[in-house]
Amino acid sequence: MRVEYRCRHCGQSMGDVERPGWSRADAELHCGVAQLSAVERAETVSYNEEQQVMTVQSVCDYCQQALESHPEVLVEGKLLQ
């Protein structure tokens, strides 16, 4: 399984992990997803079963700095672009 980390605001790739022997349950366990509530998981994680890809939404350093410096740019959970 491939696990991709993407910024939830700008969509930039933040890295990935390729583990061919991992099942979906393995990926969730090793990447900390299993500890999320059902709501958090629905908001943070998506799966492409056909391509064996789990995408985890996070916040990149650039967007985090922008949010800390200018919290008013966050509108309805998204940064103004």
Z-matrix of the N, CA and C atoms (Angstrom, degrees):
N
C 1 1.449
C 2 1.519 1 107.93
N 3 1.304 2 115.23 1 147.06
C 4 1.460 3 122.96 2 176.22
C 5 1.525 4 107.35 3 -107.93
N 6 1.337 5 116.39 4 133.05
C 7 1.454 6 121.94 5 177.04
C 8 1.524 7 107.03 6 -114.79
N 9 1.320 8 116.70 7 120.35
C 10 1.458 9 121.84 8 179.93
C 11 1.524 10 109.36 9 -110.35
N 12 1.316 11 115.64 10 136.93
C 13 1.457 12 121.99 11 176.41
C 14 1.526 13 107.75 12 -109.04
N 15 1.344 14 116.33 13 125.63
C 16 1.461 15 121.81 14 -178.67
C 17 1.518 16 109.46 15 -130.89
N 18 1.335 17 115.20 16 149.00
C 19 1.458 18 120.02 17 176.34
C 20 1.522 19 109.03 18 -73.23
N 21 1.312 20 116.11 19 129.62
C 22 1.464 21 121.21 20 -179.20
C 23 1.524 22 112.26 21 -69.50
N 24 1.330 23 117.71 22 -18.35
C 25 1.455 24 121.01 23 -177.29
C 26 1.526 25 112.99 24 -96.42
N 27 1.337 26 117.42 25 -50.94
C 28 1.466 27 120.03 26 -175.74
C 29 1.524 28 113.19 27 -103.69
N 30 1.333 29 117.67 28 -12.13
C 31 1.460 30 121.28 29 178.14
C 32 1.514 31 114.99 30 81.81
N 33 1.322 32 117.64 31 0.79
C 34 1.458 33 121.37 32 -178.56
C 35 1.517 34 111.17 33 -64.86
N 36 1.324 35 116.28 34 140.77
C 37 1.456 36 121.31 35 175.46
C 38 1.521 37 108.63 36 -70.06
N 39 1.325 38 115.58 37 132.81
C 40 1.462 39 121.13 38 179.60
C 41 1.525 40 111.05 39 -109.83
N 42 1.305 41 116.91 40 1.73
C 43 1.454 42 121.37 41 178.73
C 44 1.511 43 111.34 42 134.77
N 45 1.312 44 114.94 43 171.75
C 46 1.459 45 119.80 44 178.89
C 47 1.515 46 109.82 45 -153.68
N 48 1.317 47 114.34 46 162.66
C 49 1.458 48 123.05 47 178.20
C 50 1.520 49 106.79 48 -129.94
N 51 1.312 50 116.42 49 128.52
C 52 1.467 51 121.49 50 178.97
C 53 1.520 52 108.25 51 -111.97
N 54 1.321 53 116.17 52 113.74
C 55 1.463 54 122.14 53 178.80
C 56 1.524 55 108.34 54 -132.46
N 57 1.339 56 117.21 55 90.80
C 58 1.464 57 121.08 56 -175.84
C 59 1.525 58 114.77 57 -56.06
N 60 1.315 59 118.68 58 -30.69
C 61 1.455 60 120.93 59 -177.16
C 62 1.514 61 114.84 60 -85.24
N 63 1.313 62 118.31 61 -6.38
C 64 1.466 63 121.58 62 -177.20
C 65 1.510 64 112.15 63 -77.91
N 66 1.301 65 115.35 64 138.59
C 67 1.463 66 121.53 65 169.08
C 68 1.532 67 106.85 66 -89.15
N 69 1.305 68 116.36 67 176.85
C 70 1.465 69 120.88 68 176.45
C 71 1.535 70 110.23 69 -60.60
N 72 1.320 71 117.18 70 -41.90
C 73 1.466 72 121.49 71 179.18
C 74 1.526 73 110.94 72 -63.87
N 75 1.335 74 117.99 73 -39.67
C 76 1.466 75 121.56 74 177.01
C 77 1.523 76 110.47 75 -61.45
N 78 1.322 77 116.48 76 -46.42
C 79 1.466 78 121.13 77 -179.16
C 80 1.525 79 110.42 78 -61.51
N 81 1.322 80 116.70 79 -43.76
C 82 1.465 81 120.38 80 179.68
C 83 1.525 82 110.79 81 -63.11
N 84 1.308 83 117.33 82 -40.82
C 85 1.460 84 121.73 83 -178.72
C 86 1.529 85 111.23 84 -67.70
N 87 1.314 86 117.30 85 -51.51
C 88 1.462 87 121.88 86 -174.58
C 89 1.526 88 113.41 87 -73.22
N 90 1.308 89 118.12 88 -22.35
C 91 1.472 90 121.29 89 -179.04
C 92 1.528 91 112.41 90 -100.23
N 93 1.328 92 117.23 91 4.21
C 94 1.454 93 120.98 92 175.84
C 95 1.512 94 115.42 93 83.03
N 96 1.309 95 117.58 94 1.45
C 97 1.463 96 121.96 95 -177.97
C 98 1.525 97 111.42 96 -67.38
N 99 1.322 98 116.74 97 -30.80
C 100 1.467 99 120.93 98 -178.28
C 101 1.525 100 111.98 99 -62.82
N 102 1.333 101 117.47 100 -21.28
C 103 1.464 102 121.48 101 -179.00
C 104 1.528 103 112.61 102 -84.34
N 105 1.316 104 117.93 103 -10.01
C 106 1.465 105 121.33 104 -179.55
C 107 1.526 106 110.92 105 -77.91
N 108 1.322 107 115.99 106 150.84
C 109 1.466 108 119.91 107 173.83
C 110 1.530 109 108.15 108 -70.97
N 111 1.302 110 116.95 109 167.65
C 112 1.468 111 121.05 110 179.38
C 113 1.527 112 111.10 111 -59.60
N 114 1.331 113 117.23 112 -39.41
C 115 1.474 114 121.25 113 179.43
C 116 1.522 115 110.26 114 -67.55
N 117 1.329 116 117.18 115 -46.30
C 118 1.464 117 120.99 116 178.83
C 119 1.523 118 110.90 117 -60.97
N 120 1.312 119 115.69 118 -41.85
C 121 1.468 120 120.24 119 179.52
C 122 1.530 121 110.86 120 -63.11
N 123 1.320 122 116.93 121 -42.59
C 124 1.467 123 120.54 122 179.91
C 125 1.527 124 111.62 123 -63.73
N 126 1.326 125 116.96 124 -33.85
C 127 1.467 126 121.73 125 -179.28
C 128 1.522 127 112.93 126 -82.13
N 129 1.324 128 117.54 127 -20.55
C 130 1.456 129 121.67 128 -169.48
C 131 1.519 130 114.50 129 -111.46
N 132 1.322 131 117.63 130 -30.80
C 133 1.460 132 120.97 131 -170.05
C 134 1.524 133 110.99 132 -121.07
N 135 1.327 134 115.38 133 138.01
C 136 1.463 135 120.24 134 171.98
C 137 1.529 136 108.07 135 -132.57
N 138 1.317 137 115.60 136 157.13
C 139 1.462 138 121.46 137 -175.48
C 140 1.513 139 110.55 138 -128.53
N 141 1.314 140 115.27 139 142.98
C 142 1.458 141 122.34 140 168.06
C 143 1.519 142 104.68 141 -120.09
N 144 1.318 143 115.67 142 93.50
C 145 1.469 144 121.05 143 -175.41
C 146 1.528 145 111.72 144 -62.99
N 147 1.316 146 116.37 145 -36.70
C 148 1.467 147 120.38 146 -177.88
C 149 1.529 148 111.18 147 -62.19
N 150 1.323 149 116.43 148 -42.84
C 151 1.464 150 120.74 149 -178.51
C 152 1.531 151 112.67 150 -95.85
N 153 1.340 152 117.21 151 1.11
C 154 1.459 153 121.91 152 179.35
C 155 1.537 154 111.80 153 58.01
N 156 1.362 155 115.28 154 51.08
C 157 1.463 156 121.47 155 -179.58
C 158 1.525 157 109.55 156 -125.88
N 159 1.331 158 115.77 157 130.23
C 160 1.454 159 122.22 158 171.85
C 161 1.530 160 105.96 159 -110.82
N 162 1.335 161 117.23 160 126.50
C 163 1.458 162 121.89 161 179.33
C 164 1.519 163 108.52 162 -109.01
N 165 1.327 164 115.14 163 127.13
C 166 1.455 165 122.04 164 -179.73
C 167 1.522 166 108.29 165 -111.33
N 168 1.327 167 116.74 166 123.97
C 169 1.461 168 122.21 167 178.77
C 170 1.525 169 109.49 168 -86.78
N 171 1.323 170 116.64 169 130.64
C 172 1.454 171 122.61 170 177.75
C 173 1.528 172 107.46 171 -138.63
N 174 1.318 173 118.13 172 -160.36
C 175 1.465 174 121.84 173 177.79
C 176 1.527 175 107.94 174 -129.37
N 177 1.336 176 116.88 175 124.48
C 178 1.463 177 120.58 176 -179.74
C 179 1.529 178 110.16 177 -73.72
N 180 1.322 179 115.91 178 165.23
C 181 1.462 180 121.32 179 -178.37
C 182 1.526 181 111.89 180 -59.09
N 183 1.333 182 117.19 181 -41.86
C 184 1.459 183 120.69 182 -178.93
C 185 1.532 184 111.22 183 -61.04
N 186 1.309 185 116.90 184 -48.17
C 187 1.472 186 120.24 185 -179.23
C 188 1.527 187 110.81 186 -68.42
N 189 1.334 188 117.71 187 -35.69
C 190 1.459 189 120.72 188 177.60
C 191 1.526 190 110.37 189 -62.35
N 192 1.334 191 116.85 190 -44.19
C 193 1.467 192 120.69 191 178.04
C 194 1.519 193 110.94 192 -63.70
N 195 1.325 194 116.83 193 -40.70
C 196 1.464 195 120.69 194 178.77
C 197 1.524 196 110.54 195 -62.98
N 198 1.322 197 117.13 196 -41.84
C 199 1.464 198 121.26 197 179.05
C 200 1.519 199 111.97 198 -65.77
N 201 1.325 200 116.33 199 -40.30
C 202 1.461 201 119.63 200 179.48
C 203 1.524 202 111.95 201 -68.58
N 204 1.325 203 116.47 202 -37.37
C 205 1.463 204 120.94 203 -178.76
C 206 1.523 205 112.64 204 -79.06
N 207 1.326 206 116.17 205 -34.70
C 208 1.467 207 121.51 206 -174.88
C 209 1.528 208 110.43 207 -139.24
N 210 1.320 209 118.29 208 73.71
C 211 1.475 210 120.36 209 -176.82
C 212 1.531 211 112.84 210 -61.56
N 213 1.301 212 117.82 211 -18.66
C 214 1.463 213 120.83 212 -179.54
C 215 1.529 214 112.71 213 -69.50
N 216 1.352 215 118.34 214 -14.44
C 217 1.463 216 120.17 215 179.82
C 218 1.521 217 112.83 216 -78.26
N 219 1.313 218 116.66 217 -6.54
C 220 1.464 219 121.06 218 178.33
C 221 1.527 220 108.84 219 -88.24
N 222 1.330 221 116.36 220 113.98
C 223 1.443 222 122.30 221 -179.27
C 224 1.520 223 108.20 222 -125.06
N 225 1.314 224 116.11 223 120.02
C 226 1.463 225 121.55 224 179.88
C 227 1.530 226 112.80 225 52.17
N 228 1.330 227 116.02 226 41.44
C 229 1.460 228 120.80 227 176.30
C 230 1.506 229 115.10 228 80.44
N 231 1.315 230 118.57 229 2.87
C 232 1.469 231 121.92 230 -179.62
C 233 1.527 232 109.88 231 -127.13
N 234 1.337 233 114.99 232 145.66
C 235 1.454 234 119.37 233 174.85
C 236 1.517 235 109.37 234 -75.58
N 237 1.308 236 116.31 235 141.13
C 238 1.453 237 119.68 236 172.32
C 239 1.515 238 108.22 237 -66.98
N 240 1.303 239 118.22 238 130.87
C 241 1.465 240 121.13 239 -178.83
C 242 1.503 241 111.33 240 -105.74
